[in-house]
Structures are given as C-alpha cells and as structure tokens.
Amino acid sequence: MEYGLIGKKLGHSFSKTIHHKLNNYKYDLVELNEEEFISFMNKKDFKGINVTIPYKEKVLPYLSFIANEAKEIGSVNTIVCKDNKLYGYNSDYLGFIDMLSYFNIDVFNKTVLILGTGGTSKTINYAMKKLKAKKIYFASRSSKENAILYEDLSSISNEVEIIINTTPCGMYPNNDESLIDLTIFKKVNAVVDVIFNPLKTKLLQQASKLNITYCNGLYMLVSQAYYASMFFLSTTYKKDIVAKIYNELLKEKENIVLIGMPSAGKTTIGKILAKQLNKDFIDTDECITNIIKEDISSFFKTNGEQKFREIEKHVVKECSLKLSCIIATGGGVILDEQNILNLKQNGKIIFLDRSLNLLQSTNSRPLSNDKEKLKKLYDTRYHLYEKYCDIKINGDLPIPQIVEEIIGG
C-alpha cells in the first residue's frame, strides 16, 4: 500500500473519495484487528497513512518523530514513512479549527462543553486552547477526573455557550441516540458534532429546531485530509479546494427527499433525478408493497390506515439511514413528524407543489380515489408539506424545468 486509512471499521468512510478529489492518487481503506495492526506497523510498508479509531494513540510507540502538537494532544492521525522511519502528525485539530472558521463559530473567550473524554476529545481540547476559549468543561458517562457526569450537567447549564460532541453517540447505525437535551442550556449559541454520518445527528436536529447555529464533522474530515495529503506528498494546495470538495461531497452524499400530494409526480421526477445525479432511487410505497405482498389499496381495505402507517414509518426509518439517494415518499408521510425527523438526518426535503386541479384521483390511491377525497386531503395536508419542506418547487412546471430547479437548488 502507498497511501490509505487504517482503522478497525471503515465501511462508511468517505476518506478514499476525498483523497481522490485532492490529488487522484491511490488511497486504500485497510481494516485491521489488533494483531494485524501490530504487524502492519512493524512492516512499515506504506508511504503515508491516516489513522482512525481505535489506533490514534496506539501508533505512538512506533513513531521515530512526533510533531509537537501531536505530542501535546497525545494522538496521531497522519503518518509519513521516510527512509524506513515513521513521522507522526495530527491534522485533526487543524481541520477542526478550519471548520469552526468556515461556519463562523467563534470560541474566543467562550465557555465550551466537550462531550466525551476520548482521543478526539483531547484533539478538540487542544484546538480550544489554541483558540483561547475562556473555560472548557468535559462530560462523561462515568466518573472521571476533570469530567462532569451527564446527569449533573444542569450545574453548568447556565454557563455553557458552545457544545461539541466528540463521542460516537448518534453515529450510524445508532442514529436515534443523543447524550443531552439542549433545552437546559440557555446560553448556547453553537453546537458542533464531529460525526458526519448521519449528516444531521439527533443532537444537531434539536439545535436546528432551537435555531442554534450548528455543523457536523464533514468539513473537518475534508480539511484534515487536505493537511494530511500535503504531509504525504510534500506539496501544497490552494485553500479553497477544501470548501470545493466539502460542497461536492455534501451534494453527492445528501439525499433528495420528495414530498407532496398523491399524483404530484414524485416517482416520475425522482427517477429522472436519480439517473441525472447518479444516485439510487427509492420509492417508499414500492418498499411497502414489497413487504405487504399486495397493492396498497387492498391492504387499506383489509388492515386499515393505522397498520399501513406503522409499516410506512418502519420503511421511512430504514430508507433514511441511506446516503446518496433520491427518495420519493407517499403523500401521507408528513402525518408523522418522526418520519420527517428521520428523513432530515441525511436529506433535503423538496415539496412538489402541484395545483389541486392538476392532481389525479385514481383507484390505486385509497385516500384520494375521487375528487372530493382528493380535495379534503389537499386542504388537510398542504400546510404540513409547507411546514416540513426545505424547498418548495412549483409542481405545475414542465418536468425538465422541475428537475433543473431541484438540481440547482
């Protein structure tokens, strides 16, 4: 291997894509267990590697040189092999500082709460000191020196201004988890989560709902790779390449979720979008029929709407875990706010706003199989489509124009 990433589980890493965008060199993802890790480090058969969980601290004894900031932090995420000697650096803290700058999050003279006490926490603590935060608190699930138990955070809730999650809590596939309730922190003006899958954790969703500035760890990931690549190749890049790759990656990974009335064109437009954007297409109603083994209209007659909504909720939750998808939803998906919260983890929600007079009532749609039912649904649901969407598109426009607006949005 020339360049790559080592870690225990790398199935959902974006690093290969990022490094290819930086310089298009061969970059491999290498999963190692504890024994394989020892053998790998002793062989030194690489030019440059990034290191992730759980080896950022375990690599230290193998290094001939450790940069000062990496020594202070106590972890290394970038290693260069020269003349059979290993040189260790920490580009994570640089990436984190760049991310705060990009999202205009200022920690100078602020009180910061860092969730977690592991290796990433040490990196963020170092960055906070560099940026001259006024005070830094740590939160932990277990009793540790200089850390506050999560259940005791109310004791500092009126001081904290910035919250940074450095734990894996809320990371795929455990998307439903969150360590804290933001409503107890009355002075918080920014929340940062180093997790980037999902793109919006439960913690960040709450921050968004409370109108608190927030960001995930995707920009940090790109920025640390930018610095790592320069260490690998002894080269330099223009700084604006970080924002360029970040925005490209966000667009590639983010789902586009189509909501709207039955017959608004979600499936038709979704399939065109999937083809043009090279994303997978998912129709939640089709997923449901694959489960119930009959058409939805027949299922409604024998099982009722409540049972259908339970299955729909399960399907939506599963679909929401995926990335790089176009998701066409059923017209009633907005009736349960949890569906929307799940879809927003990785998705941008587009409301296809088609006029009532252009919508079609058909027998295949049990709740809108005549004009009167269709109008009633429209009047009941329209405000929910508007409430939950990120973007509203005029669904009366020609299909190519709708597609163009969504892609450009």
C-alpha positions in Angstrom: 0.0 0.0 0.0 1.2 3.5 -0.8 -1.4 5.7 0.8 -4.5 4.9 2.8 -6.5 4.8 6.0 -6.2 2.2 8.8 -8.8 1.5 11.4 -11.0 -1.2 12.8 -14.2 -0.5 10.9 -14.1 1.6 7.7 -17.2 0.5 5.8 -18.7 4.0 5.8 -15.5 6.1 5.4 -15.5 9.0 3.0 -11.7 9.3 3.1 -11.0 7.5 -0.2 -13.3 9.8 -2.1 -11.8 12.9 -0.5 -8.2 12.0 -1.2 -9.1 11.1 -4.8 -10.6 14.5 -5.2 -7.5 16.1 -3.7 -4.9 14.5 -6.0 -6.3 11.3 -7.5 -3.6 9.1 -6.0 -4.3 5.5 -5.0 -5.7 5.5 -1.5 -6.8 2.3 0.2 -9.0 1.6 3.2 -7.4 -1.1 5.4 -9.4 -2.6 8.2 -7.1 -4.1 10.9 -7.7 -6.1 14.0 -5.3 -5.7 16.9 -2.9 -8.4 15.8 -2.9 -7.2 12.2 -2.3 -3.6 13.4 0.9 -4.6 15.1 2.2 -6.5 12.1 1.2 -3.6 9.8 3.1 -1.0 11.8 6.2 -3.2 12.2 6.4 -3.7 8.4 6.2 0.0 7.6 5.1 -1.0 4.1 3.5 2.4 3.1 4.4 5.9 2.1 1.6 7.7 4.1 -1.4 6.7 6.1 -4.3 8.2 8.1 -5.2 6.6 11.3 -8.6 6.4 12.9 -10.4 4.6 15.8 -9.0 2.8 17.8 -5.4 3.3 16.7 -4.7 7.1 17.0 -3.0 6.6 20.4 -1.7 3.1 19.8 0.5 4.2 16.9 2.7 6.4 19.1 5.3 3.8 20.2 6.1 3.0 16.5 7.0 6.6 15.6 10.5 8.0 15.3 9.2 11.5 15.2 6.1 13.1 16.7 5.1 16.7 15.9 4.8 18.9 18.9 1.0 19.4 18.6 0.5 15.6 18.3 2.7 15.1 21.4 0.6 17.6 23.4 -2.7 16.1 22.2 -1.5 12.5 22.7 -2.8 11.1 19.4 -1.7 10.9 15.8 -3.9 10.6 12.7 -1.3 11.1 10.0 1.9 9.2 9.5 4.5 9.5 6.8 7.2 6.9 6.2 10.6 8.2 5.1 13.8 6.1 5.0 12.1 3.4 7.0 11.2 5.9 9.8 7.7 6.9 10.8 6.8 10.6 11.3 3.6 11.3 13.1 1.3 14.4 12.9 -2.2 15.4 14.0 -4.1 17.1 11.2 -7.5 16.7 13.0 -7.1 19.7 15.2 -6.2 21.9 12.1 -9.3 20.5 10.3 -11.4 21.3 13.3 -10.2 24.9 13.6 -10.8 25.4 9.8 -14.4 24.0 10.3 -15.2 26.5 13.0 -13.9 29.3 10.8 -15.9 28.2 7.8 -19.2 28.1 9.8 -18.4 31.4 11.7 -18.3 29.7 15.1 -16.2 31.8 17.4 -15.0 30.2 20.7 -12.7 33.1 21.8 -13.4 33.9 25.5 -16.4 31.5 25.4 -17.3 28.6 27.8 -17.2 25.3 26.0 -18.6 21.9 26.9 -16.9 18.9 25.2 -18.9 15.7 25.3 -16.6 12.8 25.7 -13.1 12.2 27.1 -11.5 10.0 24.5 -8.9 10.7 21.8 -11.0 13.1 19.8 -11.9 15.0 22.9 -8.2 15.6 23.5 -7.8 16.9 20.0 -10.7 19.3 20.4 -9.4 20.4 23.8 -6.1 21.4 22.2 -7.9 23.3 19.5 -10.0 25.1 22.1 -6.9 26.2 24.0 -5.3 27.4 20.7 -8.4 29.5 20.0 -8.4 30.9 23.6 -11.7 29.6 24.9 -12.4 31.0 28.3 -13.3 27.8 30.1 -13.5 24.2 29.0 -15.7 21.5 30.6 -15.8 17.8 29.8 -18.8 15.5 30.2 -18.5 11.7 30.7 -20.8 8.8 31.3 -18.6 7.5 34.1 -16.8 9.2 36.9 -13.5 10.6 35.7 -11.2 13.3 36.9 -12.0 16.7 35.5 -15.2 15.5 33.9 -18.9 16.0 34.8 -21.4 13.2 34.7 -24.1 13.8 32.1 -26.8 13.7 34.7 -25.0 16.6 36.6 -24.7 19.0 33.6 -27.5 21.2 34.9 -24.9 22.5 37.4 -23.1 24.3 34.5 -26.1 24.7 32.1 -26.2 28.5 32.6 -22.6 28.9 31.7 -22.1 26.9 28.6 -22.0 28.8 25.3 -20.6 26.2 22.8 -21.2 22.4 22.9 -19.0 20.0 21.0 -19.8 16.3 20.7 -16.7 14.1 20.3 -18.3 10.8 21.1 -19.8 8.3 18.6 -23.2 8.7 20.2 -25.7 9.3 17.4 -23.4 7.9 14.7 -24.8 5.4 12.1 -26.4 3.0 12.6 -27.4 4.3 16.1 -28.9 7.4 14.7 -31.6 7.7 17.4 -29.1 8.4 20.2 -28.3 11.7 21.9 -26.4 12.3 25.1 -28.0 15.6 26.1 -31.1 17.8 25.9 -30.2 21.2 24.6 -33.2 22.9 26.2 -31.4 23.1 29.6 -28.5 25.2 28.1 -29.9 28.7 28.0 -26.8 30.5 26.7 -25.7 28.0 24.0 -25.2 29.7 20.6 -23.4 26.9 18.7 -23.4 23.1 18.6 -20.8 21.1 16.8 -20.9 17.4 16.2 -17.7 15.7 14.8 -20.0 12.9 13.4 -20.7 13.2 9.7 -22.9 10.1 9.2 -25.7 10.9 9.5 -25.2 14.4 8.2 -27.5 15.7 10.9 -27.5 13.8 14.1 -30.3 13.9 16.6 -28.3 16.5 18.6 -27.9 18.7 15.5 -31.6 18.3 14.6 -32.5 19.6 18.1 -30.1 22.5 17.6 -31.7 23.3 14.3 -35.2 23.2 15.8 -34.0 25.6 18.5 -32.4 28.0 15.9 -28.9 27.4 17.3 -26.0 27.5 14.9 -24.7 24.0 14.2 -22.4 22.0 12.0 -21.4 18.3 11.5 -17.9 16.9 11.1 -17.8 16.7 7.3 -15.8 19.9 6.7 -13.3 18.8 9.4 -12.9 15.5 7.6 -12.1 17.2 4.3 -9.8 19.7 5.9 -7.8 17.2 7.9 -7.4 15.2 4.7 -6.1 18.4 2.9 -3.4 18.7 5.5 -2.6 15.0 5.6 -2.2 14.9 1.8 0.3 17.8 2.0 2.3 15.8 4.6 2.1 12.7 2.4 3.3 14.4 -0.9 5.3 17.3 0.4 3.1 19.6 -1.7 0.7 22.4 -1.2 -2.9 23.1 -2.4 -4.9 26.2 -2.7 -7.0 26.5 0.5 -10.3 27.0 -1.4 -10.1 23.3 -2.5 -11.4 22.3 0.9 -14.7 24.2 0.6 -15.0 23.0 -3.0 -14.6 19.3 -2.0 -16.8 19.7 1.0 -19.7 21.1 -1.1 -19.2 18.5 -3.8 -19.2 15.7 -1.2 -22.2 17.1 0.6 -24.2 17.2 -2.6 -23.1 13.7 -3.5 -24.0 12.2 -0.1 -27.1 14.2 0.8 -30.4 12.5 -0.1 -33.1 14.4 -2.0 -36.5 13.6 -0.5 -39.6 14.4 -2.5 -42.9 15.1 -0.6 -46.2 16.2 -2.0 -49.7 15.1 -2.8 -50.5 11.8 -4.5 -50.0 12.2 -8.3 -47.7 15.3 -7.8 -45.1 13.5 -9.9 -42.7 12.4 -7.1 -41.9 9.0 -8.6 -41.5 10.2 -12.2 -39.3 13.2 -11.2 -37.4 11.1 -8.7 -36.4 8.5 -11.3 -35.1 11.3 -13.6 -33.2 12.9 -10.8 -31.6 9.6 -9.8 -30.4 9.0 -13.3 -29.0 12.5 -13.8 -27.3 12.7 -10.4 -26.1 9.1 -10.3 -28.0 8.4 -7.0 -30.1 5.4 -6.0 -33.8 5.7 -6.3 -36.2 4.6 -3.6 -40.0 4.8 -3.7 -41.3 4.2 -0.2 -44.7 3.0 -1.4 -42.9 0.4 -3.5 -40.9 -0.7 -0.5 -44.1 -1.1 1.4 -45.8 -3.2 -1.3 -42.7 -5.5 -1.2 -43.4 -6.0 2.5 -47.2 -6.4 2.4 -47.2 -8.5 -0.8 -50.3 -6.8 -2.2 -51.3 -3.4 -3.6 -51.8 -0.6 -1.1 -55.4 -0.1 -1.9 -56.2 -3.8 -1.0 -54.1 -3.6 2.2 -56.1 -0.5 3.3 -59.4 -2.3 2.9 -58.4 -5.3 5.0 -56.0 -3.8 7.5 -56.8 -0.1 7.8 -54.8 3.1 7.6 -53.2 2.8 11.1 -51.5 -0.5 10.2 -50.3 1.0 6.9 -48.8 4.0 8.7 -46.9 1.7 11.1 -45.3 -0.1 8.1 -44.6 3.2 6.4 -42.8 4.5 9.5 -40.6 1.5 9.6 -39.8 1.8 5.9 -39.0 5.5 6.1 -36.7 4.9 9.1 -34.7 2.3 7.1 -34.6 4.4 4.0 -33.4 7.5 6.0 -30.2 5.7 7.1 -29.0 5.5 3.5 -26.9 8.2 1.7 -26.8 9.3 -1.9 -30.4 8.5 -2.6 -33.5 10.1 -4.2 -36.4 9.2 -2.0 -40.0 9.5 -3.3 -42.4 9.4 -0.4 -46.1 8.6 0.0 -48.4 11.5 0.2 -49.1 10.9 3.9 -45.6 10.7 5.1 -45.9 14.1 6.7 -48.6 13.0 9.1 -46.0 11.7 11.5 -43.3 14.2 12.5 -40.9 11.4 13.3 -40.9 10.5 9.6 -39.7 14.0 8.8 -37.0 13.9 11.5 -35.7 10.6 10.1 -35.7 11.9 6.5 -33.9 15.1 7.5 -31.0 13.2 9.1 -29.4 12.7 5.6 -31.8 14.5 3.3 -33.0 17.8 1.9 -36.8 17.8 1.6 -38.4 19.1 -1.6 -42.1 19.8 -1.7 -43.5 19.3 -5.2 -46.4 21.8 -5.0 -48.8 20.8 -7.8 -52.1 22.6 -8.1 -55.2 20.8 -6.9 -56.8 21.0 -10.4 -53.9 19.1 -11.9 -53.9 16.3 -9.4 -55.5 13.0 -10.4 -57.8 10.8 -8.3 -57.3 7.1 -9.0 -58.5 3.8 -7.5 -54.9 2.8 -6.7 -54.8 5.6 -4.0 -57.4 4.6 -1.4 -57.5 8.0 0.4 -57.9 10.0 -2.9 -59.9 7.8 -5.2 -62.4 10.5 -6.0 -62.2 14.3 -6.4 -63.9 15.1 -3.1 -61.5 12.9 -1.1 -58.6 14.4 -3.0 -59.6 18.0 -2.2 -60.1 17.1 1.5 -56.6 15.6 1.6 -55.2 18.6 -0.1 -56.8 21.0 2.4 -55.7 18.9 5.4 -52.1 18.3 4.3 -50.9 21.3 2.4 -49.8 23.3 5.5 -47.7 20.2 6.6 -45.9 20.0 3.3 -45.0 23.7 3.6 -44.1 23.3 7.3 -41.6 20.4 6.8 -40.0 21.2 3.4 -36.6 22.8 2.9 -37.5 23.9 -0.6 -40.9 24.3 -2.3 -40.9 23.8 -6.1 -43.8 24.7 -8.4 -45.1 21.3 -9.5 -47.1 22.8 -12.3 -43.9 23.5 -14.3 -42.8 21.1 -17.1 -40.9 18.1 -15.7 -37.5 19.1 -17.2 -37.8 22.5 -15.6 -38.7 21.0 -12.2 -35.7 18.7 -12.4 -33.4 21.6 -13.3 -34.6 23.6 -10.4 -34.1 20.8 -7.9 -30.6 20.1 -9.2 -29.7 23.8 -9.0 -31.3 24.2 -5.6 
